[in-house]
Amino acid sequence: MAPAGPGEPVLRARALAKTYGSGASAVYALRSVDLEIARGEFVVLLGASGSGKSTLLNILGGLDTPTSGEVWFEDHALHGAGDEALTAYRREHVGFVFQFYNLIPSLTVAENVALVTDIAADPMPVDEALALVALMPRRNHFPSQLSGGEQQRVAIARAIAKRPQLLLCDEPTGALDYATGKLVLEVIARINQELGTTAVVITHNAAIAGMADRVVRVADGRIASVEVPARRLTPAELSW
Ligand SMILES: Nc1ncnc2c1ncn2[C@@H]1O[C@H](COP(=O)(O)OP(=O)(O)OP(=O)(O)O)[C@@H](O)[C@H]1O
């Protein structure tokens, strides 16, 4: 099968369920999720704490597997895939950004990004990734010398330097103040638009939803609603 073109689904979930534990202590993190994400789309996942957002993102990114149901990346079935196949999927196709930046403190900014470009099949030059997040002037600094927002931008540079098809972000602005959070969102939006990277961003912040192509609300392990904003706003136009 040819890779999906613009607008075609790059990720598909069908009747996805994830249960932790069993019997009386079972936690139904996802109950029955059907979702398609198109190539190049910017999707925001909203929902209360514990609603299942991270579980869904982790399954889409091959960090976790469903208890039942199907999840596909293009024509690769991720459900039931073994550790080796999921590791290869993540390495080749997925960039992750988490709330905490997970940078190596003893390495410079450029060296943190090079950790990924050294092992990727078709990486961009480290300095190109740093330019995309406007951090070239800080390339030789250590993480401890950077603000939280700058550290998060390094984490984004590291995630995109391997030219992943998917950029999956779990609360990327959760540890940042308002203005810094906006800067980080601007970077993610720019990468989505300039590189065409499909982006899925989890947030508690409903205002961020304005910058999405589609807003998926998760409640109690289910998709509660899907909205398409009339116009995609820039992060600068958002306020909360
Ligand atoms: N490893 C685990 N073992 C048991 N229960 C878990 C595990 N991971 C998640 N859960 C439960 O699954 C449910 C969904 O969790 P999940 O982390 O996906 O929610 P979330 O919407 O991302 O929440 P938050 O916004 O607080 O990060 C929660 O009730 C959580 O307690």
Ligand as a Chemical Component Dictionary entry (heavy atoms), coordinates in Angstrom:
data_LIG
# 
_chem_comp.id                   LIG 
_chem_comp.type                 NON-POLYMER 
_chem_comp.pdbx_formal_charge   0 
_chem_comp.three_letter_code    LIG 
# 
loop_
_chem_comp_atom.comp_id 
_chem_comp_atom.atom_id 
_chem_comp_atom.alt_atom_id 
_chem_comp_atom.type_symbol 
_chem_comp_atom.charge 
_chem_comp_atom.model_Cartn_x 
_chem_comp_atom.model_Cartn_y 
_chem_comp_atom.model_Cartn_z 
_chem_comp_atom.pdbx_ordinal 
LIG N1  N1  N 0 -0.163 1.803  34.711 1  
LIG C1  C1  C 0 -1.402 2.032  35.165 2  
LIG N2  N2  N 0 -1.975 1.201  36.061 3  
LIG C2  C2  C 0 -3.226 1.410  36.504 4  
LIG N3  N3  N 0 -4.027 2.422  36.113 5  
LIG C3  C3  C 0 -3.501 3.278  35.226 6  
LIG C4  C4  C 0 -2.172 3.140  34.702 7  
LIG N4  N4  N 0 -1.952 4.146  33.822 8  
LIG C5  C5  C 0 -3.083 4.891  33.804 9  
LIG N5  N5  N 0 -4.009 4.368  34.628 10 
LIG C6  C6  C 0 -5.368 4.883  34.857 11 
LIG O1  O1  O 0 -6.007 5.007  33.606 12 
LIG C7  C7  C 0 -6.838 6.177  33.589 13 
LIG C8  C8  C 0 -6.429 7.064  32.421 14 
LIG O2  O2  O 0 -5.132 7.567  32.668 15 
LIG P1  P1  P 0 -4.404 8.577  31.690 16 
LIG O3  O3  O 0 -3.036 8.819  32.232 17 
LIG O4  O4  O 0 -4.518 8.094  30.316 18 
LIG O5  O5  O 0 -5.295 9.893  31.855 19 
LIG P2  P2  P 0 -5.038 11.361 31.377 20 
LIG O6  O6  O 0 -6.309 11.850 30.772 21 
LIG O7  O7  O 0 -3.821 11.433 30.540 22 
LIG O8  O8  O 0 -4.793 12.102 32.762 23 
LIG P3  P3  P 0 -3.839 13.344 33.147 24 
LIG O9  O9  O 0 -4.429 14.519 32.450 25 
LIG O10 O10 O 0 -3.982 13.427 34.627 26 
LIG O11 O11 O 0 -2.452 13.010 32.693 27 
LIG C9  C9  C 0 -6.674 6.838  34.944 28 
LIG O12 O12 O 0 -7.747 6.425  35.772 29 
LIG C10 C10 C 0 -5.358 6.277  35.448 30 
LIG O13 O13 O 0 -5.350 6.236  36.853 31 
# 
loop_
_chem_comp_bond.comp_id 
_chem_comp_bond.atom_id_1 
_chem_comp_bond.atom_id_2 
_chem_comp_bond.value_order 
_chem_comp_bond.pdbx_ordinal 
LIG N1  C1  SING 1  
LIG C1  N2  SING 2  
LIG C1  C4  DOUB 3  
LIG N2  C2  DOUB 4  
LIG C2  N3  SING 5  
LIG N3  C3  DOUB 6  
LIG C3  C4  SING 7  
LIG C3  N5  SING 8  
LIG C4  N4  SING 9  
LIG N4  C5  DOUB 10 
LIG C5  N5  SING 11 
LIG N5  C6  SING 12 
LIG C6  O1  SING 13 
LIG C6  C10 SING 14 
LIG O1  C7  SING 15 
LIG C7  C8  SING 16 
LIG C7  C9  SING 17 
LIG C8  O2  SING 18 
LIG O2  P1  SING 19 
LIG P1  O3  DOUB 20 
LIG P1  O4  SING 21 
LIG P1  O5  SING 22 
LIG O5  P2  SING 23 
LIG P2  O6  DOUB 24 
LIG P2  O7  SING 25 
LIG P2  O8  SING 26 
LIG O8  P3  SING 27 
LIG P3  O9  DOUB 28 
LIG P3  O10 SING 29 
LIG P3  O11 SING 30 
LIG C9  O12 SING 31 
LIG C9  C10 SING 32 
LIG C10 O13 SING 33 
# 
